[in-house]
């Protein structure tokens, strides 16, 4: 784990595998309704970026 890793919040997975992006993470990524989110896998971890 790196020193610049910071927990921004947590969310629950719905029954159909949907999650809500926490407000702080959405602000950092500058995402809003209708934006595309990309998921990447690396070294056993999942990363998200604005698509």
DRENSE-395248 format. One line per 4 residues: their letters; for each residue x, y, z of N, C-alpha, C. Coordinates in steps of 0.2 Angstrom, whole numbers. Layout:
a = X,Y,Z,X,Y,Z,X,Y,Z | ...;
//
This chain:
xxxx = 4,-6,0,0,0,0,4,6,0 | 3,11,-4,7,17,-4,4,22,1 | 8,27,2,7,32,7,1,37,4 | 0,38,-2,-5,42,-5,-11,39,-6;
xxxx = -12,33,-4,-19,29,-4,-23,32,1 | -29,34,-1,-34,37,4,-41,34,3 | -44,32,8,-51,30,8,-56,36,7 | -60,36,1,-64,41,0,-71,40,2;
xxxx = -73,33,4,-79,31,6,-80,24,4 | -86,22,6,-88,15,4,-95,15,2 | -97,9,-2,-104,9,-4,-106,1,-5 | -112,0,-5,-115,-7,-5,-116,-9,-12;
xxxx = -115,-15,-14,-117,-18,-20,-124,-20,-20 | -128,-18,-25,-135,-19,-25,-136,-26,-28 | -142,-29,-28,-144,-36,-30,-142,-37,-37 | -142,-31,-41,-140,-32,-48,-133,-30,-50;
xxxx = -129,-30,-45,-122,-28,-45,-120,-21,-47 | -125,-16,-45,-124,-9,-46,-121,-6,-40 | -117,-1,-41,-114,3,-35,-115,10,-36 | -115,14,-31,-115,21,-31,-108,24,-30;
xxxx = -105,28,-35,-99,31,-34,-100,37,-29 | -95,36,-24,-96,41,-18,-94,48,-20 | -97,53,-17,-97,60,-19,-90,62,-20 | -86,61,-15,-79,63,-16,-75,60,-22;
xxxx = -76,54,-23,-73,51,-29,-75,54,-36 | -82,55,-36,-85,58,-42,-82,65,-43 | -81,68,-38,-78,75,-39,-71,75,-41 | -67,70,-38,-60,70,-41,-60,68,-48;
xxxx = -64,63,-50,-64,61,-57,-68,65,-61 | -72,70,-59,-76,75,-62,-81,71,-67 | -84,66,-63,-89,63,-67,-96,65,-65 | -101,64,-69,-108,66,-68,-112,61,-72;
xxxx = -119,61,-71,-124,57,-74,-123,56,-81 | -122,50,-84,-121,49,-91,-114,48,-93 | -109,50,-89,-102,49,-91,-101,42,-91 | -95,40,-95,-93,33,-96,-87,32,-90;
xxxx = -88,26,-87,-82,25,-82,-79,18,-85 | -72,18,-85,-68,13,-87,-65,9,-81 | -65,2,-81,-63,-2,-76,-57,-5,-78 | -51,-5,-75,-45,-8,-76,-43,-13,-71;
xxxx = -40,-19,-73,-37,-23,-68,-30,-24,-69 | -26,-23,-63,-19,-23,-63,-16,-26,-56 | -12,-31,-57,-9,-34,-51,-15,-36,-45 | -20,-39,-47,-26,-41,-43,-30,-35,-40;
xxxx = -29,-29,-43,-33,-24,-40,-37,-21,-46 | -43,-18,-45,-47,-14,-50,-46,-7,-49 | -45,-3,-54,-45,4,-54,-51,7,-59 | -53,13,-57,-58,16,-61,-55,22,-64;
xxx = -57,24,-70,-56,31,-73,-62,33,-76 | -62,40,-77,-67,42,-82,-65,40,-89 | -70,37,-92,-69,35,-99,-69,40,-105;
//
